[in-house]
Amino acid sequence: MHPYLDRLGIRSEVQEFFAPFYDTDEAGNLCFSYGEGFEHYGLGFHKVPLSSGCWLAGNLCFPQVDTIVICSSAMEAIAWLDYSWHRIADRFSLLFFSAGASLSGEQAAWLREHFSNKNIVMALGNDLLGRLSAVKLAAGIRGLKLQICYLAEEKVQILFRGQDYLFSPENLSVNALEKLSGFRFRVIISTPKNYTSFFEQRKAAAGLSF
């Protein structure tokens, strides 16, 4: 059990699940290793690295993984599992993945190589950046090229499979692109209804404002 996770209201079972996958610094702050950088969480701050590596948690034996949950940060992964705990029967088959502040083509290719035949859940946030990341990653995992362009009239143009699709920023999503293009990415998008992320929802419930 960690006092900062206790302060967020994270249940003990979830803390136990993630305990092998983080360290603490001398001040007691949580540190999540991405290989080339660290995500840091403490009282009053949360820093997510820009890294070509990734943070993994859960079942690291990839053939045994049934579901991979791709998150915008390690703290988002913890919050996601806390809210989803009672809906998941086989937690042993879960793997969590965070690329940090930005997803690269190399990371998408790695996910495609290892997990394209698994259940893929994306918890990348309900803001525009999170929805753009989900669209780009969904295409990348399926090995498809996708280009995004911001137009002057506050529209987002997506070039996908030889066609142009226009979206307002608030309506852009993987589901919206699927409906217009007729292509199914076979991913599950997981976001809370009234918050930009599960981590933000957990902070709000705990009365934390940073």
C-alpha positions in Angstrom: 0.0 0.0 0.0 1.2 3.5 -0.9 0.0 6.6 0.9 -0.4 8.6 -2.3 -2.5 5.8 -3.9 -4.5 5.6 -0.6 -5.1 9.4 -0.9 -6.6 8.8 -4.4 -8.8 6.1 -3.0 -7.2 3.3 -5.0 -8.4 0.0 -3.7 -5.9 -2.3 -2.0 -6.3 -5.1 -4.6 -5.4 -2.7 -7.4 -2.4 -1.4 -5.5 -1.2 -5.0 -5.0 -1.6 -5.7 -8.7 0.6 -2.7 -9.7 3.1 -2.9 -6.8 5.8 -4.8 -8.8 5.8 -2.3 -11.6 6.8 0.9 -9.8 9.5 2.3 -7.5 9.7 5.2 -5.1 12.3 7.9 -4.9 13.9 9.3 -1.7 10.9 11.6 -1.2 8.4 8.7 -1.5 7.1 9.8 -4.9 6.0 7.1 -7.3 8.3 6.3 -10.2 7.4 4.3 -13.3 10.2 3.3 -15.6 9.9 3.8 -19.4 13.4 2.6 -20.1 14.6 6.0 -21.3 12.7 8.1 -18.8 10.4 8.0 -15.7 6.9 9.0 -15.0 6.7 10.7 -11.6 3.7 11.1 -9.4 3.6 12.9 -6.0 1.4 15.1 -4.0 0.8 18.1 -6.2 2.5 17.0 -9.4 2.4 14.4 -12.2 5.1 14.3 -14.9 4.8 11.9 -17.9 7.9 11.5 -20.0 8.4 11.9 -23.8 10.1 8.5 -24.5 10.7 6.0 -27.2 10.3 3.3 -24.6 7.2 2.2 -22.7 6.0 1.2 -19.3 4.4 -2.3 -18.9 2.5 -3.8 -16.0 0.6 -7.1 -15.6 1.3 -10.4 -17.3 4.7 -9.9 -19.1 4.4 -13.4 -20.8 2.9 -12.1 -24.0 1.4 -15.4 -25.3 -0.7 -15.6 -22.1 -2.1 -12.1 -22.5 -5.8 -11.9 -23.5 -6.3 -8.2 -23.2 -3.9 -5.3 -23.5 -5.0 -1.9 -22.1 -3.2 1.0 -23.7 -3.1 4.1 -21.5 -1.9 7.6 -21.6 0.1 7.1 -18.4 0.8 4.6 -15.7 -1.5 6.6 -13.3 -4.2 6.3 -15.9 -3.7 2.6 -15.9 -4.1 2.4 -12.1 -7.2 4.5 -12.2 -8.7 2.5 -15.1 -8.3 -0.8 -13.3 -9.6 0.7 -10.0 -12.9 1.6 -11.8 -13.0 -1.6 -13.8 -11.9 -4.1 -11.1 -15.3 -5.8 -10.6 -15.9 -6.2 -14.3 -12.8 -8.2 -15.1 -12.9 -11.8 -14.2 -9.4 -12.9 -15.5 -7.0 -10.2 -14.3 -4.0 -12.6 -14.8 -4.4 -12.2 -18.6 -4.2 -8.4 -18.5 -1.3 -6.3 -19.7 -1.1 -2.5 -19.4 1.0 -0.4 -21.7 1.9 3.3 -21.6 4.1 5.1 -24.2 4.1 8.3 -22.2 3.4 11.7 -23.6 3.6 10.7 -27.2 3.0 7.6 -29.3 5.5 6.8 -32.1 5.3 4.7 -35.2 7.8 2.3 -33.7 5.7 1.8 -30.7 2.6 1.2 -32.9 4.6 -1.3 -34.9 5.7 -3.1 -31.7 2.1 -3.3 -30.5 1.0 -4.6 -33.9 3.7 -7.3 -33.9 2.8 -8.7 -30.4 -0.8 -7.9 -29.8 -2.8 -7.3 -33.1 -4.7 -10.6 -32.4 -5.5 -9.7 -28.7 -8.4 -7.7 -27.3 -7.2 -4.1 -27.4 -8.6 -1.5 -25.0 -7.5 2.2 -25.4 -7.8 4.5 -22.4 -6.0 7.5 -24.0 -8.2 10.3 -22.7 -11.4 12.0 -23.8 -9.8 15.3 -24.9 -8.9 16.1 -28.5 -5.3 14.9 -28.0 -6.4 11.6 -26.6 -8.9 11.0 -29.4 -6.3 11.9 -32.0 -3.9 9.5 -30.4 -6.5 6.7 -30.4 -7.2 7.2 -34.1 -3.6 7.2 -35.1 -2.7 4.2 -32.9 -5.8 2.2 -34.1 -4.6 2.7 -37.7 -1.0 1.9 -36.8 -1.8 -1.3 -35.0 -3.7 -2.5 -38.2 -0.7 -1.5 -40.3 -2.6 1.3 -42.1 -1.4 4.8 -43.0 -3.4 7.7 -41.7 -2.7 11.5 -42.1 -4.2 14.2 -40.0 -4.4 17.9 -41.0 -5.9 20.8 -39.1 -7.8 23.2 -41.4 -8.3 26.9 -40.9 -12.1 26.6 -40.5 -11.5 24.6 -37.3 -12.0 21.2 -38.9 -9.8 18.1 -38.7 -9.1 16.4 -42.0 -8.2 12.7 -42.0 -6.8 11.0 -45.1 -7.4 7.3 -44.7 -7.4 4.6 -47.3 -7.4 7.1 -50.1 -10.4 9.1 -48.8 -10.6 12.4 -47.0 -12.9 12.7 -44.0 -13.7 15.9 -42.2 -14.6 16.2 -38.5 -15.2 19.0 -36.0 -12.7 18.6 -33.1 -15.5 17.6 -30.7 -16.9 14.9 -33.0 -13.6 13.2 -33.9 -13.2 9.7 -32.6 -12.3 6.2 -33.6 -16.0 5.3 -33.7 -16.8 8.3 -35.9 -14.1 7.4 -38.4 -15.3 3.8 -38.5 -18.8 4.9 -39.3 -17.7 7.1 -42.2 -15.0 4.9 -43.6 -16.7 1.5 -43.1 -13.5 0.1 -41.7 -13.5 -1.6 -38.2 -10.3 -1.2 -36.3 -11.4 -3.9 -33.7 -10.4 -1.9 -30.7 -12.4 -0.8 -27.6 -12.3 2.8 -26.6 -12.6 3.3 -22.8 -13.2 6.8 -21.5 -15.3 8.2 -18.6 -18.5 10.1 -19.5 -17.9 13.3 -17.6 -14.1 13.6 -17.3 -11.2 13.7 -19.7 -9.6 10.6 -18.2 -10.1 8.0 -15.4 -7.2 9.6 -13.5 -8.9 13.0 -13.6 -12.1 11.3 -12.4 -10.2 9.6 -9.5 -8.5 12.9 -8.5 -11.9 14.7 -8.5 -13.4 12.0 -6.3 -10.5 12.4 -3.9 -10.7 16.2 -3.9 -7.4 16.8 -5.6 -7.2 19.7 -8.0 -3.7 19.7 -9.6 
